[in-house]
Amino acid sequence: MHRHSCRTAALLMPVLMAATALCWSAPTPAARPNVVLIIADDLGFSDIAPYGSEIETPTLSALADTGIRFTNYHTAASCAPTRGMLLTGVDSHRNGVPNIPETIPPEQAQHANYRGTLGHNVVTVASLLQGAGYHTYMAGKWHLGKEPDQLPFRRGFERTVTMADTGADNWEQKPYLAIYEKANWFADGEVFELPEDFYSSRFLVDKTIEFIASNAGDGKPFFAYIPFQAVHIPVQAPQAFTDKYMGTYDSGWDVLRQQRRERAEHLGIIPPDTAMVTMSTTGDWDAYSAEEQRYHAKRMAVYAGMIDAMDHHIGRLVSYLKESGQYDNTVFIFTSDNGSEASGGDDPRSLAMRIALWNQGYVNDYDTLGLKGSFNTIGPSFASAAASPLDFYKFYAGEGGMRVPLIIAGETIPTSPRPTNALAWVTDITPTILDLTGVSPPSGRFGGRPVEAIVGRSLLPLVRGQVERVYSATDTIGYELGGNAALFQGDYKIVLNIPPVGDNEWHLYNIVKDPGETSDLKERMPERFQQMLHHYRQYAADNNVLPLPANYDPVFQGIANGMLDRFGKQLLLGVLAIVVLLPFYLLYRARKQ
């Protein structure tokens, strides 16, 4: 009996072992992570506390304390090109958005890759995630096209509430520039009217929570894209948030720029003793009267309040995810679309400015600055402080226009909290999200049509500590926007900035050791400079980068394009009337003589 039992057990053992092995080799797969992609608008490099700011951003600080802070992450220096690359992983000269459509000259706009709207030759990360079973939500600024087939509802987003323009008011449905007839908001592809109690940052988080809650419990993960209006002009904030910073900026922009540099050094965001230049557009604080200084200080207080308010509402989303049990399985990616915005000048209360604002239904009086009906900017001097210790700001290819915060954090990512100075680029965001979610990139075709290949690289191995960098010392990244250009290779960058702020000359910098771009290495490293210049020219040729027309002025072009877009039919009728009536008028004058 015993021998029989042993024989039986021996015969059954392989079967039992195989069954056991089968059970252990097929564990329940871990839930795919949710992804929250948050984009601030015109946020400077040192505008949040984890990067050296005095502004209170506890939510973003908490994320930075549990994740990784990129200190050498770059993006396009203007909103639409960034958004196109961010959502597709494809270079801006290939995805149809090499510049904002408002400033593209007609000589360029006739080319298919210069329309300023996201082409159908690329696929968004939302479309790829939606195809893989993700819920996909968007609440915020789009600026990649406002025709029905261009809206995010047709580009992979399941639920949307979006503003299609460069910007808009934060308190009401109102255009901030005369080039727009109205503020173009859409929800799920249809024209949308904002609620009466609207404030942009609160509303966008409310809608995001609403979208997530509508499908909670169905077992599907979600991708939520939240491109805030903060801190794009008009800079506006609830009074309670502005009040927190009254008096903070009374010492002026030079002191603030220095304070932020010192804090960034202490945090390990920049190297010790980082040098800074003084921008030619920075005013002399001491030359202003006490009343003017008071006004400028409040401009910046409103700006700080708007950032604080954005962080507060991001905190509401984090709290909701924690309360609903979804936080631990959510990865957060936070960044900005470009550096700080210098519009508005250092004399915003001139008669001409007041007339222009009055025409749009705005005032910029001290007492109501930042509130409903108020138009506020921070101007070039405080914009330089917002980008401290970097050179230049939005639109330009200097570090202040292109280097912005990037935080990646999540309980599902095994990483030790730290900053990294590894080079990273805006097209890396889409492949990073795909890597996080286990979704494959497009393989040449999508939806029955050919699509451009993703050129960015996943940052996930770097985030997990598996590699020190994802770009080698010989890899190159080219860039051009509105005549401003750059090429990155290893720790080096060549850069050209056009007038009126730039000198229209190429320069070479080591941006790891010298992020302030203070020491031009072109003469000391001529071979490297020529090699990188050759790589840039190759990039421009390969990606059909077009030259600017002579005497191009982006401000004038923006006004011309905007007026044509808004009043096109009336202008055309006026021109036709002149053409038809002019001969009769000339004939009449000839007969009178």
C-alpha positions in Angstrom: 0.0 0.0 0.0 2.8 2.3 0.9 4.8 1.5 -2.2 1.7 2.0 -4.3 1.0 5.3 -2.7 4.5 6.4 -3.3 4.3 5.4 -6.9 1.0 7.2 -7.4 2.5 10.3 -5.8 5.6 10.1 -8.0 3.4 9.9 -11.0 1.3 12.8 -9.9 4.2 15.0 -8.8 5.1 16.3 -12.3 1.5 17.2 -12.9 1.2 19.0 -9.6 4.5 20.8 -10.1 3.4 21.9 -13.6 0.1 23.2 -12.3 1.8 25.0 -9.5 4.4 26.5 -11.9 1.6 27.6 -14.2 -0.2 29.3 -11.4 2.9 31.2 -10.2 4.0 32.2 -13.7 0.7 33.9 -14.5 0.0 36.4 -11.6 -2.7 38.9 -11.9 -1.2 41.7 -14.0 -0.7 45.0 -12.2 -3.2 47.7 -13.0 -2.0 50.0 -15.8 -1.2 53.4 -14.3 -3.4 56.5 -14.8 -1.5 59.4 -16.2 -2.1 63.1 -15.4 -0.2 65.5 -17.7 -0.3 69.1 -16.4 1.0 72.0 -18.5 1.4 75.5 -17.1 1.4 78.3 -19.6 4.3 80.8 -19.8 5.7 79.5 -16.5 9.4 80.6 -15.9 12.2 78.2 -14.9 12.3 79.3 -11.3 8.6 80.1 -10.8 7.7 77.2 -8.5 9.2 76.3 -5.1 11.0 73.1 -6.2 13.0 75.2 -8.7 13.9 78.1 -6.3 10.8 80.2 -6.2 9.4 82.1 -3.2 5.9 81.3 -4.4 4.1 78.7 -2.3 3.5 75.6 -4.4 3.0 72.8 -1.8 1.3 70.4 -4.2 4.1 70.6 -6.8 6.7 70.5 -4.0 5.2 67.3 -2.7 5.3 65.7 -6.1 8.9 66.9 -6.6 9.8 65.4 -3.2 8.6 62.0 -4.3 9.7 62.1 -7.9 12.4 63.4 -10.2 13.0 67.0 -11.2 14.6 67.6 -14.6 16.8 70.7 -14.5 17.9 70.5 -18.2 14.5 69.9 -19.9 13.8 72.0 -22.9 10.7 72.9 -24.9 9.8 75.2 -27.8 9.7 78.9 -26.8 6.1 79.3 -27.8 2.9 77.5 -26.9 1.5 75.8 -30.0 4.8 74.3 -31.3 5.3 72.9 -27.8 1.8 71.4 -27.6 2.2 69.8 -31.0 5.5 68.1 -30.1 4.4 67.2 -26.6 1.3 65.3 -27.7 2.8 63.5 -30.7 6.6 63.1 -30.1 7.1 64.5 -33.6 9.2 67.6 -34.5 7.2 70.8 -35.0 8.3 71.2 -38.6 6.9 67.8 -39.4 3.6 67.9 -37.4 2.3 71.2 -39.0 3.0 73.5 -36.0 6.4 75.2 -36.5 5.0 78.4 -35.1 1.7 79.8 -33.7 -0.7 80.3 -36.6 -1.2 83.9 -35.6 2.4 84.9 -36.6 3.1 82.7 -39.6 3.8 84.9 -42.7 1.8 84.1 -45.9 5.1 83.2 -47.7 5.4 80.2 -45.2 1.7 79.5 -44.7 1.3 78.2 -48.2 3.5 75.2 -47.3 1.7 72.1 -45.8 4.0 71.9 -42.8 3.5 75.6 -41.9 -0.2 75.8 -41.3 0.1 76.2 -37.6 -2.5 73.5 -36.9 -1.8 69.9 -36.0 -1.6 67.8 -39.2 -3.3 64.5 -39.8 0.1 63.0 -40.6 0.7 62.6 -36.9 -1.1 60.6 -34.2 -1.6 62.0 -30.7 -0.7 60.1 -27.5 -4.4 60.4 -26.6 -5.4 58.4 -29.7 -2.9 55.7 -29.0 -4.0 55.4 -25.4 -7.7 55.5 -26.3 -7.0 52.6 -28.7 -5.4 50.7 -25.9 -8.4 51.0 -23.7 -7.7 54.1 -21.7 -10.2 56.8 -20.9 -8.8 60.1 -22.3 -9.8 63.5 -21.0 -8.7 67.1 -21.7 -9.6 70.3 -19.9 -7.7 73.5 -20.9 -6.0 75.3 -23.7 -5.6 73.5 -27.1 -4.3 76.1 -29.7 -3.7 73.4 -32.3 -6.7 74.2 -34.6 -10.4 75.1 -34.1 -12.0 73.5 -37.2 -14.2 70.5 -36.3 -11.7 67.9 -37.4 -8.8 69.8 -35.6 -10.4 69.9 -32.2 -9.1 67.5 -29.5 -12.5 65.6 -29.5 -11.4 64.4 -32.9 -7.8 63.8 -31.9 -8.2 61.0 -29.4 -9.8 62.7 -26.4 -13.0 61.1 -25.2 -14.3 64.1 -23.1 -13.1 67.6 -23.6 -13.6 71.2 -22.6 -11.1 73.4 -24.4 -10.1 76.9 -25.3 -8.8 77.0 -28.9 -7.0 80.3 -29.0 -3.6 81.6 -27.8 -5.2 82.8 -24.6 -8.4 84.2 -23.1 -9.7 85.9 -20.0 -9.6 83.9 -16.8 -12.8 85.3 -15.2 -15.3 85.3 -18.1 -15.8 84.2 -21.7 -14.0 87.1 -23.3 -11.2 87.5 -25.8 -8.0 89.1 -24.5 -6.9 90.5 -27.9 -8.7 92.4 -30.6 -7.7 89.7 -33.2 -10.4 87.4 -31.7 -14.1 88.2 -32.1 -14.9 85.9 -29.1 -13.1 83.5 -26.8 -13.5 80.2 -28.6 -14.4 77.5 -26.1 -15.6 74.0 -27.1 -16.9 71.0 -25.2 -16.8 67.6 -26.8 -16.4 69.2 -30.2 -19.3 71.7 -29.8 -19.3 75.4 -29.1 -19.5 75.9 -25.3 -20.6 78.7 -23.0 -18.7 79.2 -19.7 -20.5 79.3 -16.4 -21.1 82.6 -14.6 -18.8 81.7 -11.7 -15.8 80.8 -14.0 -12.2 81.1 -12.9 -9.9 79.2 -15.2 -7.8 77.1 -12.8 -10.7 76.1 -10.6 -13.0 75.3 -13.6 -10.4 73.1 -15.4 -9.8 71.0 -12.3 -13.6 70.8 -11.7 -14.1 69.4 -15.2 -11.2 67.0 -14.9 -12.6 65.6 -11.7 -16.0 65.4 -13.3 -14.7 63.5 -16.2 -12.7 61.0 -14.1 -15.6 60.5 -11.7 -18.0 59.7 -14.6 -16.2 56.5 -15.3 -14.8 55.6 -11.9 -15.1 52.0 -11.0 -15.3 50.6 -14.6 -11.8 49.1 -14.3 -10.3 51.2 -17.1 -7.3 53.5 -16.5 -7.4 57.2 -17.6 -5.2 59.8 -19.2 -6.0 63.3 -18.1 -4.4 66.3 -19.9 -4.7 69.6 -18.1 -3.2 72.6 -20.0 -3.8 75.5 -17.6 -4.2 79.1 -18.7 -2.0 80.2 -15.8 0.1 82.3 -16.1 -0.6 83.4 -19.7 -1.7 87.0 -20.1 -4.0 88.4 -18.9 -2.4 87.6 -15.5 -5.4 87.4 -13.1 -5.9 85.8 -9.7 -8.4 85.7 -6.9 -7.8 88.5 -4.4 -7.0 86.1 -1.5 -4.1 84.6 -3.5 -2.7 88.0 -4.5 -2.9 89.3 -1.0 -0.4 86.6 0.2 2.3 88.2 -1.9 1.7 91.9 -1.4 5.0 93.4 -0.3 7.0 90.4 -1.4 8.3 92.2 -4.5 8.9 95.7 -3.2 12.7 95.3 -3.6 12.3 94.9 -7.4 13.3 92.4 -10.1 17.1 92.5 -9.7 16.8 91.4 -6.0 14.3 88.7 -6.9 16.5 87.4 -9.7 19.4 87.1 -7.4 17.3 85.5 -4.6 16.0 82.8 -6.9 19.4 82.0 -8.3 20.7 81.4 -4.7 17.8 79.2 -3.8 18.1 77.2 -7.1 21.8 76.6 -6.2 20.9 75.5 -2.7 18.4 73.0 -4.2 20.9 71.6 -6.6 18.9 72.9 -9.6 21.9 74.8 -11.0 25.6 74.6 -10.4 27.2 76.6 -7.6 28.2 80.2 -8.5 26.1 80.1 -11.7 26.7 83.4 -13.6 23.9 85.5 -14.9 23.7 88.3 -17.5 21.5 91.3 -17.2 19.0 91.5 -20.1 19.0 94.7 -22.2 15.3 94.9 -21.6 15.6 94.9 -17.8 14.8 98.4 -16.4 16.6 100.2 -13.6 14.4 99.6 -10.6 15.9 102.6 -8.7 15.0 104.9 -11.5 11.2 104.4 -11.0 9.2 106.5 -8.6 7.9 105.0 -5.4 4.4 104.9 -6.9 5.7 103.1 -10.0 7.6 100.6 -7.9 4.4 100.0 -5.9 2.5 99.3 -9.1 5.2 97.0 -10.6 5.4 95.0 -7.3 1.6 94.4 -7.4 1.8 93.2 -11.0 4.2 90.5 -9.8 2.1 89.7 -6.7 -0.9 88.9 -8.9 1.4 86.7 -11.0 2.5 84.9 -7.9 -1.1 84.6 -6.8 -2.1 83.0 -10.1 0.7 80.4 -9.7 -0.3 79.7 -6.1 -4.0 79.4 -7.2 -3.0 76.9 -9.9 -1.1 74.8 -7.4 -4.1 75.0 -5.0 -6.4 73.5 -7.6 -3.9 70.8 -8.6 -4.0 70.0 -4.9 -7.8 69.5 -5.1 -7.3 67.0 -7.9 -4.7 65.1 -5.9 -7.0 65.0 -2.9 -9.8 63.7 -5.0 -7.6 60.9 -6.4 -6.5 60.0 -2.8 -10.1 59.9 -1.5 -11.3 57.8 -4.5 -8.4 55.3 -4.1 -6.8 56.2 -7.4 -3.8 58.2 -6.3 -1.4 55.3 -5.7 -1.8 54.2 -9.3 -1.4 57.6 -10.9 1.7 59.1 -12.5 1.9 62.9 -12.6 3.9 64.8 -15.2 4.1 68.6 -14.7 5.8 71.1 -17.0 5.4 74.4 -18.8 4.9 75.1 -22.5 7.7 77.7 -22.6 9.5 80.3 -20.5 8.2 83.5 -19.0 6.2 86.0 -21.0 7.7 89.5 -21.3 4.8 91.3 -23.0 3.2 94.4 -21.6 6.4 96.5 -21.2 7.5 98.4 -18.1 5.1 101.3 -18.8 1.7 99.5 -19.0 -0.3 102.6 -17.9 0.6 104.8 -20.9 -2.3 106.5 -22.7 -1.9 104.3 -25.7 -2.1 101.1 -23.6 -5.1 102.4 -21.7 -7.0 103.2 -24.9 -6.1 99.7 -26.3 -7.3 98.0 -23.1 -10.5 100.1 -23.0 -11.3 99.0 -26.5 -11.2 95.4 -25.2 -13.2 96.2 -22.1 -10.3 96.1 -19.8 -8.6 98.4 -17.2 -5.3 98.1 -15.4 -5.8 100.2 -12.4 -3.8 99.4 -9.3 -6.8 98.7 -6.9 -8.4 96.0 -9.1 -5.3 94.6 -10.7 -5.8 90.9 -11.4 -9.6 90.9 -10.8 -12.4 90.6 -13.2 -12.2 93.2 -15.9 -8.5 93.8 -15.2 -5.7 93.2 -17.7 -2.3 92.5 -16.1 1.2 91.5 -17.3 4.6 91.4 -15.6 6.7 92.9 -18.4 10.3 92.1 -19.5 12.0 93.0 -16.2 10.1 90.7 -14.0 10.0 88.1 -16.8 13.8 87.9 -16.5 13.4 87.3 -12.8 10.8 84.6 -13.4 13.4 82.8 -15.6 16.3 83.3 -13.2 19.2 82.6 -13.6 18.6 82.1 -17.3 19.0 84.5 -20.3 16.0 85.6 -22.5 12.4 84.6 -22.2 9.4 83.4 -24.3 9.7 83.3 -28.1 13.5 83.4 -28.0 15.9 80.4 -28.1 17.9 81.4 -25.1 17.6 79.2 -22.0 15.0 81.4 -20.4 12.7 80.8 -23.3 13.2 77.1 -23.6 14.3 75.6 -20.3 11.4 75.0 -18.0 10.5 72.8 -15.0 9.6 69.1 -15.6 8.5 66.9 -12.7 7.6 63.2 -13.0 6.3 61.5 -10.0 4.1 58.5 -9.0 3.9 55.7 -6.5 4.2 53.1 -9.3 7.6 54.5 -10.4 10.4 53.1 -8.3 12.8 56.1 -8.0 14.7 58.0 -5.4 13.7 61.7 -5.3 16.4 63.8 -7.0 17.2 66.4 -9.6 18.9 65.3 -12.8 20.7 67.5 -15.3 20.4 65.0 -18.1 19.2 66.6 -21.3 15.6 66.1 -22.1 13.4 67.4 -24.9 9.7 68.1 -25.4 9.2 65.2 -27.9 10.2 62.8 -25.1 6.9 63.2 -23.2 4.8 61.1 -25.6 7.2 58.1 -25.7 7.6 58.3 -21.9 3.8 58.1 -21.5 3.7 55.2 -23.9 6.4 53.4 -22.0 4.7 54.0 -18.7 1.4 52.5 -20.0 2.8 49.7 -22.1 1.3 51.1 -25.3 3.2 50.7 -28.6 4.1 53.7 -30.8 2.6 53.9 -34.3 4.4 51.7 -36.8 4.2 53.9 -39.8 0.5 53.9 -40.2 -2.5 54.8 -38.0 -6.2 54.8 -38.9 -5.5 53.7 -42.4 -3.1 56.6 -43.2 0.7 57.0 -43.0 2.0 58.9 -40.0 5.3 60.5 -39.0 7.5 58.4 -36.7 8.1 59.5 -33.1 11.5 61.1 -32.7 11.5 61.6 -28.9 12.9 59.1 -26.4 11.4 57.6 -23.3 12.7 59.1 -20.1 11.4 56.2 -18.0 14.8 54.4 -17.8 16.3 57.6 -16.5 13.5 58.2 -14.1 13.9 54.6 -12.7 17.6 55.2 -12.3 18.6 52.6 -14.9 20.6 55.1 -17.0 22.3 58.4 -16.4 21.0 60.0 -19.7 18.9 59.0 -22.7 20.9 61.2 -25.2 24.6 60.4 -25.7 27.3 63.0 -26.1 27.0 62.7 -29.9 23.2 62.8 -30.3 21.8 66.1 -31.6 18.5 67.9 -31.2 17.6 70.7 -33.7 15.2 73.5 -33.1 13.8 76.6 -34.9 10.9 78.9 -34.3 10.3 82.2 -35.9 13.9 82.6 -36.9 15.3 81.8 -33.5 17.3 78.6 -33.6 19.3 76.2 -31.5 21.0 72.8 -31.6 21.8 70.7 -28.6 24.6 68.1 -28.4 25.7 66.6 -25.1 26.3 69.4 -22.6 26.6 72.0 -25.4 24.2 74.2 -27.3 24.5 76.6 -30.2 21.9 79.3 -30.3 20.8 82.2 -32.5 18.3 84.9 -31.4 17.0 87.4 -33.8 16.4 91.2 -33.0 15.1 93.2 -31.4 16.4 91.4 -28.3 18.9 89.0 -30.0 21.9 89.9 -32.1 21.3 87.5 -35.0 24.6 85.7 -34.4 25.3 82.1 -33.5 26.9 81.4 -30.1 28.2 78.3 -28.3 27.6 77.5 -24.6 28.1 74.6 -22.2 24.6 74.8 -20.7 25.3 72.3 -17.9 28.1 74.3 -16.4 26.8 77.7 -17.7 23.0 77.6 -17.8 23.0 81.4 -17.8 24.7 81.4 -21.2 27.3 84.0 -20.1 30.5 82.5 -21.6 30.5 82.1 -25.4 32.8 79.2 -26.4 32.7 79.8 -30.2 36.2 81.2 -30.5 37.7 78.7 -28.0 36.1 75.6 -29.5 35.9 76.4 -33.2 35.8 72.8 -34.3 32.9 71.9 -32.1 31.1 75.1 -33.1 31.5 74.3 -36.8 30.4 70.7 -36.4 27.3 71.7 -34.5 26.5 74.4 -37.0 26.7 71.7 -39.7 24.3 69.5 -37.8 21.9 72.4 -37.5 21.9 73.0 -41.2 21.3 69.3 -41.8 18.4 69.4 -39.4 16.9 72.4 -41.1 17.2 70.7 -44.5 15.8 67.4 -43.3 12.8 69.0 -41.7 12.0 71.7 -44.3 12.7 74.7 -42.1 11.8 77.7 -44.2 13.5 81.1 -44.1 11.7 84.1 -42.8 10.7 86.8 -45.3 12.8 90.1 -45.2 11.7 92.5 -42.5 9.6 90.0 -40.7 8.1 91.3 -37.5 6.1 88.8 -35.4 4.0 91.5 -33.7 3.0 93.1 -36.9 2.4 89.7 -38.6 0.2 88.7 -35.6 -1.9 91.8 -36.0 -2.2 91.4 -39.8 -3.1 87.7 -39.6 -5.5 88.3 -36.8 -7.3 91.2 -38.5 -7.5 89.1 -41.7 -8.9 86.2 -39.8 -11.5 88.2 -37.9 -12.4 90.7 -40.6 -11.4 88.9 -43.7 -14.7 89.1 -45.6 -15.2 92.7 -44.8 -11.6 93.6 -45.8 -12.0 91.6 -49.0 -15.2 93.5 -49.9 -13.5 96.8 -49.1 -10.6 96.0 -51.4 -12.9 94.9 -54.2 -15.0 98.1 -53.7 -11.8 100.1 -54.1 -10.7 98.2 -57.2 -14.2 98.6 -58.8 -14.7 102.3 -57.8 -11.2 103.6 -58.3 -11.4 103.9 -62.1 -14.7 105.8 -61.8 -13.1 108.1 -59.2 -10.1 108.7 -61.4 -12.3 109.4 -64.4 -14.3 111.8 -62.4 -11.2 113.7 -61.2 -9.9 113.8 -64.8 -13.1 115.4 -66.0 -13.0 118.0 -63.2 -9.5 119.1 -64.3 
